[in-house]
Amino acid sequence: MDYEEVKNQLLANPKVREEYEDPPLSAVMAQLVVERRKKLSMTQKQLADKMATSQSQVWRIESGHFNPTAKTLTKLERALHFSFGDHFRHLLRVPQGPPRKQLEEWRDSGKLVI
């Protein structure tokens, strides 16, 4: 069985497909950190030194096994010359429209409780 066959067989499971298509934030952030670090030709040790932390902490970040503090995220952004906010900003945009209409939609959908 080749890679594509295994992948297709796994993705036939709805729960696996959902995780594959919409990975957790920690996995997305880990991928961003790895890609940016490699783009800058840095090793994990070099990134750790720039962040004043350990290489094992960088490994945890890059493996997605972390729950970063704001301080750690700030250190990462500075060391990598990268903004997580800029990268994820499109996810935070609220559809434009009359504010009253938007509030009513949120109330009706349960997103806003008044």
SULSULVEN-V513999 format. One line per field, one symbol per residue. psi: psi as a letter, one per 40 degrees, with the letter a starting at -180 (. if undefined). Layout:
psi = ???
//
This chain:
psi = hiddddddddedhddddddddgiidddddddddddddddefiidddddddefaidddddddeeegigiiddddddddddefihddddeddeehhhiihddddddddddeedhh.
//
